[in-house]
Amino acid sequence: MNSTETSPGTDRRRWFALAIVMTAAFMDLVDVTIVNIAIPSIQRDAGASFSEIQWITAGYALAFAAGLITGGRLGDIHGRKRVFLVGIGGFTVASALCGLAVNPEMLVASRFLQGAMAALMVPQVLSIVHATFPAHERGKVFGLFGAVVGLGAVSGPLLGALLTEWNLFGWEWRSIFLINLPVGVAGLLLGSRFITESRAPRALKLDLVGVALVTLGLLMLIYPLTRGRELGWPLWGYLSMAGSLVVLAVLVAYERRKAARDGSPLVELSLFKVKSFAAGIAVQTVFGVALGVFFLVWTLYMQIGLGWSPLKAGLTGVPFSIAVSAAAGMSVQMLVPRFGRKVLQAGALVMAAGVLLYIWESGHYGLAISPWQMALPLVVMGVGMGLIVAPLTDAILSEVPREHSGSASGLINTVQQMGNALGLGLISVVFFGTIAEHLRPEQVGPAFADAFENALGWVAAVMGAIFLLMFALPKRPAQHVEGEQAPAAEPVLVP
């Protein structure tokens, strides 16, 4: 492992590398949401059962969440570029297998593989950025990352609707997976040329016991949340979720001993001594709950409650996507350097205001509400989300030593997925819990509209909780404090 004279911030190739890893992040974000829109087409064409449909969507999330921390640590050990290229290559192959699936079982298995490959690829995105860009440039970069997050979150349903409706080459739903192939091949070829290798400056070993414990703990928590409503919330599901806390407690104890023994744990517990990281992780988890609730109930409200087509529902989200992207870039580049933590807190309040406005409009216009009437609350919500997503990532990682950036990135993505899973679990209570079992056709619209408003009330309450949690964040990320540098070790760059 020979270091080069290239240092972060002096190599112009870093901007090409940024474009490549951001494209990979966008591909993953789109893939998480694109499948939901195409579910009716998959069910009709592939003859998938309801349970198999559940696994097509849940399999990806389970494999993704369970492997994220391990993926981040593998990048620290074996090189972030190398693991990123393995991940994007595997993701591309898995996408091809999804598109060529001959039966629902093959599609489910391919989605598991796709999630596992995403778990290798995604943690390297933030790690490569953290190791490649100097502190004074990272704010701008995380602004771009926030814009990509916003764009990917809403582009998935829109892209899925367009590809399914266009039925390219007679592929129907298969095109939502096959579209990844040219993007993945280009990312693989360009990434091997432009991304500079980096890894932790001291030798680390993969903690296999830690991998087993974290995977078991997350599966015990996320599996019952994902399948609970379909199975009628059985007792074993609650026991599994309670048991997951025991497993995660054992993980913490083991990782503490592992760190003292050889300094190579899977989860770097010392990260939680960094106030900005610990507080940011808490905010990220709760924020994931809010997003998990909102995006699914929003889709159900528009397509089932209002009876809109997938394309109409997808186009309705465009103002939200634009607002998130614009606000994310502005927040990090212009607002955070001047106002610090207040920007994130303002984002929480603005997003809560947009949610409350949406509730009012839904009640006021009823089932006659139109996409343009939804535009105002969606723009307000988008601005609020944009003010949070990019600065939050910046705040969490600002004081993290670079040798632990892979582990930190894996934790950030993992808690986001955990939050989403918790939000999806809550939907059975805050959304479906208010809908009667058997509805006549004329009752469906009003029932779903009422459930949507009830769920959004919970989202607004969660945003209020996030506002209070944000008081634990540092007033300003370290690189924005005048004359102060983030205490990050220099990464080892290898050819």
C-alpha positions as CSV (number, residue, x, y, z in Angstrom):
1,M,0.0,0.0,0.0
2,N,2.0,2.9,-1.3
3,S,0.9,6.4,-0.8
4,T,1.1,8.9,-3.7
5,E,1.8,12.5,-3.6
6,T,-1.8,13.3,-4.7
7,S,-3.7,14.9,-1.9
8,P,-7.4,15.7,-1.6
9,G,-8.3,18.9,-3.4
10,T,-5.3,18.9,-5.9
11,D,-6.5,16.3,-8.4
12,R,-9.0,17.6,-10.9
13,R,-10.1,14.0,-11.5
14,R,-12.0,14.2,-8.2
15,W,-14.9,16.0,-9.9
16,F,-15.2,13.2,-12.4
17,A,-15.1,10.7,-9.6
18,L,-17.8,12.7,-7.8
19,A,-20.1,12.5,-10.9
20,I,-19.5,8.7,-11.1
21,V,-20.3,8.0,-7.4
22,M,-23.3,10.4,-7.4
23,T,-24.7,8.6,-10.4
24,A,-24.4,5.3,-8.6
25,A,-26.1,6.8,-5.5
26,F,-28.9,8.1,-7.8
27,M,-29.2,4.6,-9.4
28,D,-29.7,3.1,-6.0
29,L,-32.2,5.7,-4.8
30,V,-34.3,5.3,-7.9
31,D,-34.2,1.5,-7.7
32,V,-35.6,1.6,-4.2
33,T,-38.8,3.5,-5.3
34,I,-39.1,2.5,-9.0
35,V,-40.5,-1.0,-8.3
36,N,-43.6,0.2,-6.4
37,I,-45.1,1.8,-9.5
38,A,-44.5,-1.3,-11.6
39,I,-46.0,-3.8,-9.1
40,P,-49.4,-4.2,-10.9
41,S,-47.5,-4.9,-14.2
42,I,-45.2,-7.4,-12.4
43,Q,-48.1,-9.2,-10.7
44,R,-50.1,-9.4,-14.0
45,D,-47.2,-10.5,-16.3
46,A,-45.2,-12.7,-14.0
47,G,-48.2,-14.2,-12.1
48,A,-46.6,-13.3,-8.8
49,S,-48.6,-14.0,-5.6
50,F,-49.2,-11.3,-3.0
51,S,-46.5,-12.8,-0.8
52,E,-44.0,-12.8,-3.7
53,I,-44.9,-9.2,-4.5
54,Q,-44.1,-8.4,-0.8
55,W,-40.7,-10.1,-1.1
56,I,-39.9,-8.3,-4.4
57,T,-40.0,-5.0,-2.6
58,A,-38.9,-6.2,0.9
59,G,-36.0,-8.4,-0.2
60,Y,-34.0,-5.5,-1.5
61,A,-34.5,-3.4,1.6
62,L,-33.6,-6.3,3.9
63,A,-30.4,-7.2,2.1
64,F,-29.5,-3.6,1.8
65,A,-30.0,-2.6,5.4
66,A,-28.3,-5.8,6.8
67,G,-25.2,-5.3,4.7
68,L,-24.5,-1.6,4.9
69,I,-22.3,-1.5,7.9
70,T,-20.3,-4.4,6.6
71,G,-20.0,-2.8,3.2
72,G,-18.6,0.4,4.7
73,R,-16.0,-1.5,6.7
74,L,-14.9,-3.6,3.7
75,G,-14.2,-0.3,1.9
76,D,-12.0,0.8,4.8
77,I,-10.1,-2.4,4.8
78,H,-9.8,-3.4,1.1
79,G,-10.1,0.1,-0.5
80,R,-13.1,2.2,-1.2
81,K,-12.6,2.3,-5.0
82,R,-12.2,-1.5,-5.2
83,V,-15.3,-2.3,-3.1
84,F,-17.3,0.4,-5.0
85,L,-16.4,-1.2,-8.3
86,V,-17.3,-4.7,-7.1
87,G,-20.6,-3.2,-5.8
88,I,-21.6,-1.4,-9.0
89,G,-20.5,-4.4,-11.1
90,G,-22.6,-6.7,-9.0
91,F,-25.5,-4.3,-8.9
92,T,-25.5,-4.2,-12.7
93,V,-25.4,-8.0,-13.0
94,A,-28.3,-8.3,-10.5
95,S,-30.3,-5.8,-12.4
96,A,-29.9,-7.9,-15.6
97,L,-31.0,-11.0,-13.7
98,C,-34.1,-9.1,-12.4
99,G,-34.9,-8.0,-15.9
100,L,-34.5,-11.5,-17.3
101,A,-36.3,-13.3,-14.5
102,V,-38.3,-16.2,-15.8
103,N,-40.5,-16.6,-12.7
104,P,-41.3,-14.7,-9.5
105,E,-38.8,-16.8,-7.4
106,M,-35.9,-15.8,-9.6
107,L,-37.0,-12.1,-9.4
108,V,-37.1,-12.3,-5.6
109,A,-33.7,-13.9,-5.4
110,S,-32.3,-11.3,-7.8
111,R,-33.7,-8.5,-5.7
112,F,-31.9,-9.9,-2.7
113,L,-28.6,-10.0,-4.7
114,Q,-29.3,-6.4,-5.9
115,G,-29.8,-5.2,-2.3
116,A,-26.6,-6.9,-1.2
117,M,-24.6,-5.3,-4.0
118,A,-26.1,-1.9,-3.2
119,A,-24.8,-2.4,0.4
120,L,-21.3,-2.7,-1.0
121,M,-21.7,0.3,-3.4
122,V,-23.6,2.9,-1.4
123,P,-21.4,3.3,1.7
124,Q,-18.4,4.0,-0.5
125,V,-20.1,7.1,-2.0
126,L,-19.8,9.2,1.1
127,S,-16.5,7.6,2.0
128,I,-14.9,8.5,-1.3
129,V,-16.2,12.0,-1.0
130,H,-15.0,12.3,2.5
131,A,-11.5,11.0,1.7
132,T,-11.1,12.8,-1.7
133,F,-12.3,16.3,-0.9
134,P,-10.8,18.7,1.6
135,A,-13.0,20.1,4.4
136,H,-13.5,23.5,2.7
137,E,-15.0,21.8,-0.4
138,R,-17.1,19.2,1.3
139,G,-20.0,21.5,2.0
140,K,-20.5,22.2,-1.7
141,V,-20.2,18.5,-2.4
142,F,-22.7,17.5,0.2
143,G,-25.1,20.1,-1.2
144,L,-24.9,18.3,-4.5
145,F,-25.4,15.0,-2.7
146,G,-28.6,16.4,-1.1
147,A,-29.8,17.5,-4.5
148,V,-29.2,14.0,-5.8
149,V,-31.1,12.5,-2.9
150,G,-34.1,14.7,-3.5
151,L,-34.1,14.0,-7.2
152,G,-33.7,10.3,-6.8
153,A,-36.5,10.1,-4.1
154,V,-39.2,11.3,-6.5
155,S,-37.7,10.4,-9.9
156,G,-38.1,6.7,-9.2
157,P,-41.9,6.6,-9.3
158,L,-42.0,9.0,-12.3
159,L,-39.4,7.0,-14.2
160,G,-41.1,3.7,-13.3
161,A,-44.4,5.1,-14.6
162,L,-42.9,6.2,-17.9
163,L,-41.0,3.0,-18.6
164,T,-44.0,0.8,-17.7
165,E,-46.4,2.9,-19.8
166,W,-44.0,3.2,-22.8
167,N,-43.5,-0.6,-22.8
168,L,-40.1,-0.3,-24.5
169,F,-39.4,-3.2,-26.9
170,G,-42.3,-5.0,-25.3
171,W,-40.4,-5.4,-22.0
172,E,-43.1,-3.9,-19.8
173,W,-41.9,-3.9,-16.2
174,R,-38.5,-5.5,-17.2
175,S,-37.3,-2.1,-18.5
176,I,-37.2,-0.7,-15.0
177,F,-34.3,-3.1,-14.2
178,L,-32.6,-3.2,-17.6
179,I,-32.3,0.6,-17.7
180,N,-29.5,0.1,-15.1
181,L,-27.3,-1.8,-17.4
182,P,-25.8,1.0,-19.6
183,V,-25.5,3.2,-16.5
184,G,-23.8,0.5,-14.5
185,V,-21.3,-0.4,-17.3
186,A,-20.4,3.2,-17.8
187,G,-19.9,3.7,-14.0
188,L,-17.7,0.6,-13.8
189,L,-15.4,1.7,-16.7
190,L,-15.2,5.4,-15.7
191,G,-14.9,4.6,-12.0
192,S,-11.9,2.4,-12.6
193,R,-10.2,5.3,-14.4
194,F,-11.1,8.4,-12.4
195,I,-11.7,7.3,-8.8
196,T,-8.6,7.5,-6.6
197,E,-8.1,4.6,-4.2
198,S,-8.2,5.2,-0.5
199,R,-8.5,3.1,2.6
200,A,-7.9,3.3,6.4
201,P,-4.3,4.3,7.1
202,R,-3.8,1.3,9.5
203,A,-4.4,-2.3,8.9
204,L,-7.9,-3.5,9.8
205,K,-9.5,-6.9,9.8
206,L,-13.1,-7.8,9.0
207,D,-15.0,-8.6,12.2
208,L,-17.0,-11.7,11.2
209,V,-18.7,-12.1,14.6
210,G,-19.7,-8.4,14.4
211,V,-21.0,-9.0,10.9
212,A,-23.2,-12.0,12.1
213,L,-24.6,-10.0,15.1
214,V,-25.4,-6.8,13.2
215,T,-27.0,-8.8,10.4
216,L,-29.1,-11.0,12.8
217,G,-30.1,-8.0,14.9
218,L,-31.3,-5.9,11.9
219,L,-33.1,-8.8,10.3
220,M,-34.9,-9.6,13.5
221,L,-36.1,-6.0,13.7
222,I,-36.8,-5.3,10.0
223,Y,-38.4,-8.6,8.9
224,P,-41.4,-8.4,11.3
225,L,-41.9,-4.7,10.4
226,T,-41.9,-5.5,6.7
227,R,-44.2,-8.6,6.9
228,G,-46.1,-7.8,10.1
229,R,-49.3,-6.4,8.6
230,E,-49.5,-9.1,5.9
231,L,-49.2,-11.8,8.5
232,G,-51.6,-10.2,11.0
233,W,-48.9,-9.0,13.5
234,P,-48.2,-12.5,15.0
235,L,-46.7,-12.8,18.5
236,W,-43.4,-14.1,17.1
237,G,-43.0,-10.8,15.3
238,Y,-43.1,-8.8,18.6
239,L,-40.8,-11.3,20.2
240,S,-38.4,-11.0,17.3
241,M,-38.3,-7.2,17.5
242,A,-37.7,-7.4,21.3
243,G,-35.0,-10.0,20.8
244,S,-33.3,-7.7,18.2
245,L,-32.6,-5.2,21.0
246,V,-30.9,-8.0,23.0
247,V,-28.8,-9.0,20.0
248,L,-27.8,-5.4,19.3
249,A,-26.9,-5.0,23.0
250,V,-24.7,-8.1,22.8
251,L,-23.2,-6.5,19.6
252,V,-22.3,-3.3,21.5
253,A,-20.6,-5.3,24.3
254,Y,-18.7,-7.5,21.9
255,E,-17.6,-4.5,19.8
256,R,-16.3,-2.8,22.9
257,R,-14.2,-5.8,23.8
258,K,-13.1,-6.2,20.2
259,A,-11.9,-2.6,20.0
260,A,-9.9,-3.0,23.2
261,R,-8.4,-6.3,22.0
262,D,-7.2,-5.5,18.5
263,G,-8.6,-2.1,17.5
264,S,-10.6,-3.6,14.5
265,P,-14.3,-3.7,15.4
266,L,-17.0,-3.7,12.7
267,V,-18.9,-0.8,14.4
268,E,-16.6,1.9,15.6
269,L,-18.2,2.8,18.9
270,S,-15.8,5.7,19.5
271,L,-17.7,7.5,16.8
272,F,-20.6,7.9,19.2
273,K,-18.3,9.9,21.5
274,V,-18.2,12.6,18.7
275,K,-21.2,14.7,19.7
276,S,-22.1,15.8,16.1
277,F,-22.1,12.2,14.9
278,A,-24.2,10.8,17.8
279,A,-26.8,13.6,17.6
280,G,-26.9,13.5,13.8
281,I,-27.5,9.7,13.8
282,A,-30.5,10.2,16.2
283,V,-31.9,12.9,13.9
284,Q,-31.3,10.7,10.8
285,T,-33.2,7.8,12.3
286,V,-36.2,9.8,13.3
287,F,-36.2,11.6,9.9
288,G,-36.2,8.2,8.2
289,V,-39.4,7.3,10.1
290,A,-41.1,10.5,8.7
291,L,-40.0,9.8,5.2
292,G,-41.0,6.1,5.4
293,V,-44.5,7.0,6.5
294,F,-45.0,9.9,4.0
295,F,-43.8,8.4,0.7
296,L,-45.8,5.2,0.9
297,V,-49.1,6.8,2.1
298,W,-48.7,9.5,-0.5
299,T,-48.5,7.0,-3.3
300,L,-51.5,5.0,-1.9
301,Y,-53.6,8.2,-1.4
302,M,-53.0,9.3,-5.0
303,Q,-53.3,6.0,-6.8
304,I,-56.0,4.2,-4.8
305,G,-57.8,7.0,-2.9
306,L,-58.0,9.4,-5.8
307,G,-57.8,6.8,-8.6
308,W,-54.9,8.5,-10.4
309,S,-52.8,6.7,-13.0
310,P,-49.1,6.0,-12.1
311,L,-48.0,8.7,-14.6
312,K,-50.2,11.4,-13.1
313,A,-49.1,10.5,-9.6
314,G,-45.5,10.5,-10.7
315,L,-45.7,13.9,-12.4
316,T,-47.4,15.4,-9.3
317,G,-44.1,14.8,-7.4
318,V,-42.0,16.9,-9.8
319,P,-42.5,20.2,-7.8
320,F,-41.4,18.4,-4.7
321,S,-38.3,17.0,-6.3
322,I,-37.3,20.4,-7.8
323,A,-37.8,22.1,-4.4
324,V,-35.7,19.5,-2.5
325,S,-32.8,19.8,-5.1
326,A,-32.8,23.6,-5.1
327,A,-33.0,24.0,-1.3
328,A,-30.3,21.3,-0.7
329,G,-27.8,23.1,-2.8
330,M,-28.6,26.5,-1.4
331,S,-28.6,25.3,2.2
332,V,-25.0,24.0,2.3
333,Q,-23.4,26.5,0.0
334,M,-25.0,29.7,1.3
335,L,-27.1,29.3,4.4
336,V,-25.2,26.8,6.7
337,P,-21.9,28.7,6.6
338,R,-23.8,31.8,7.9
339,F,-26.5,30.4,10.2
340,G,-25.3,26.9,11.1
341,R,-27.7,24.6,12.9
342,K,-30.6,27.0,12.6
343,V,-30.9,26.1,8.9
344,L,-31.6,22.5,9.8
345,Q,-34.1,23.5,12.5
346,A,-35.8,25.9,10.1
347,G,-36.0,23.0,7.6
348,A,-37.9,20.8,10.2
349,L,-40.4,23.6,10.9
350,V,-40.9,24.4,7.2
351,M,-41.4,20.8,6.3
352,A,-43.9,20.5,9.2
353,A,-45.7,23.6,7.9
354,G,-45.9,22.0,4.4
355,V,-47.4,18.8,5.9
356,L,-50.0,20.8,7.8
357,L,-50.9,22.7,4.6
358,Y,-51.3,19.5,2.7
359,I,-53.7,18.2,5.4
360,W,-55.7,21.3,5.1
361,E,-55.9,21.2,1.3
362,S,-56.8,17.5,1.3
363,G,-59.7,18.2,3.7
364,H,-60.7,21.4,1.8
365,Y,-60.8,20.1,-1.7
366,G,-61.6,16.5,-1.0
367,L,-61.5,14.0,-3.8
368,A,-61.7,16.8,-6.4
369,I,-58.1,18.0,-5.5
370,S,-55.9,18.4,-8.5
371,P,-52.1,18.1,-8.9
372,W,-51.6,21.9,-9.3
373,Q,-53.4,22.4,-6.0
374,M,-51.0,20.0,-4.3
375,A,-48.0,21.9,-5.7
376,L,-47.9,24.5,-3.0
377,P,-47.7,22.1,0.0
378,L,-45.3,19.9,-1.9
379,V,-42.9,22.8,-2.7
380,V,-43.0,23.9,1.0
381,M,-42.3,20.4,2.1
382,G,-39.6,20.0,-0.5
383,V,-37.8,23.2,0.7
384,G,-37.9,22.0,4.3
385,M,-36.5,18.6,3.3
386,G,-33.8,20.2,1.2
387,L,-32.7,22.3,4.1
388,I,-32.2,19.2,6.2
389,V,-30.8,16.4,4.0
390,A,-27.5,17.9,2.8
391,P,-26.5,19.8,5.9
392,L,-27.4,16.8,8.1
393,T,-24.9,14.6,6.3
394,D,-22.3,17.3,6.5
395,A,-22.9,17.8,10.2
396,I,-22.7,14.0,11.0
397,L,-19.4,13.5,9.1
398,S,-17.8,16.9,9.8
399,E,-15.8,15.7,12.8
400,V,-15.4,12.0,11.9
401,P,-11.8,10.9,11.4
402,R,-11.2,9.9,7.8
403,E,-10.0,6.4,8.7
404,H,-13.5,5.7,10.0
405,S,-15.4,7.3,7.2
406,G,-16.5,3.9,5.7
407,S,-17.9,2.7,9.0
408,A,-19.6,6.1,9.6
409,S,-21.1,6.1,6.1
410,G,-22.5,2.6,6.6
411,L,-24.1,3.6,9.9
412,I,-25.7,6.7,8.3
413,N,-27.3,4.7,5.6
414,T,-28.2,1.9,8.0
415,V,-30.1,4.1,10.4
416,Q,-31.8,5.8,7.5
417,Q,-33.1,2.3,6.4
418,M,-34.0,1.4,9.9
419,G,-36.0,4.6,10.2
420,N,-37.7,3.9,7.0
421,A,-38.6,0.3,8.1
422,L,-40.0,1.7,11.4
423,G,-42.0,4.2,9.4
424,L,-43.4,1.5,7.2
425,G,-44.3,-0.5,10.3
426,L,-46.2,2.5,11.7
427,I,-48.2,2.8,8.5
428,S,-50.3,-0.2,9.6
429,V,-51.3,1.8,12.6
430,V,-51.5,5.4,11.4
431,F,-52.9,4.7,7.9
432,F,-54.4,1.2,7.5
433,G,-55.5,1.3,11.1
434,T,-58.1,4.0,10.3
435,I,-59.5,2.1,7.2
436,A,-62.3,-0.4,7.6
437,E,-61.8,-4.0,6.5
438,H,-64.5,-4.1,3.8
439,L,-65.3,-1.0,1.8
440,R,-67.8,-0.4,-0.9
441,P,-66.3,1.2,-4.0
442,E,-67.7,4.6,-3.2
443,Q,-66.2,4.4,0.3
444,V,-62.6,3.8,-0.8
445,G,-61.8,7.4,-1.8
446,P,-63.0,9.1,1.4
447,A,-61.5,6.4,3.6
448,F,-58.1,6.7,2.0
449,A,-58.2,10.5,2.1
450,D,-59.1,10.5,5.8
451,A,-56.3,7.9,6.5
452,F,-53.8,10.1,4.5
453,E,-54.7,13.1,6.6
454,N,-54.3,11.1,9.8
455,A,-50.9,9.8,8.8
456,L,-49.7,13.2,7.8
457,G,-50.6,14.5,11.3
458,W,-48.2,11.9,12.7
459,V,-45.5,13.1,10.2
460,A,-46.0,16.7,11.4
461,A,-45.5,15.5,15.0
462,V,-42.3,13.6,14.1
463,M,-41.0,16.8,12.4
464,G,-41.6,18.6,15.6
465,A,-39.6,16.0,17.5
466,I,-36.8,16.3,15.0
467,F,-36.7,20.1,15.6
468,L,-36.1,19.5,19.3
469,L,-33.5,16.7,18.7
470,M,-31.5,19.1,16.5
471,F,-30.6,21.2,19.6
472,A,-28.1,18.4,20.3
473,L,-26.3,19.1,17.0
474,P,-23.3,21.4,17.1
475,K,-24.2,25.0,16.3
476,R,-21.9,24.9,13.3
477,P,-20.2,21.9,11.5
478,A,-16.5,22.0,12.3
479,Q,-15.3,23.1,8.9
480,H,-17.6,26.2,9.1
481,V,-16.1,27.5,12.3
482,E,-13.7,30.3,11.4
483,G,-10.1,29.3,11.9
484,E,-11.0,25.8,13.0
485,Q,-10.3,22.5,11.1
486,A,-12.1,19.2,11.4
487,P,-9.9,16.8,13.4
488,A,-9.7,14.3,10.5
489,A,-6.7,12.2,9.8
490,E,-5.3,12.3,6.3
491,P,-6.4,9.2,4.2
492,V,-3.9,7.0,2.6
493,L,-4.2,7.3,-1.2
494,V,-3.0,4.4,-3.3
495,P,-2.7,4.1,-7.1
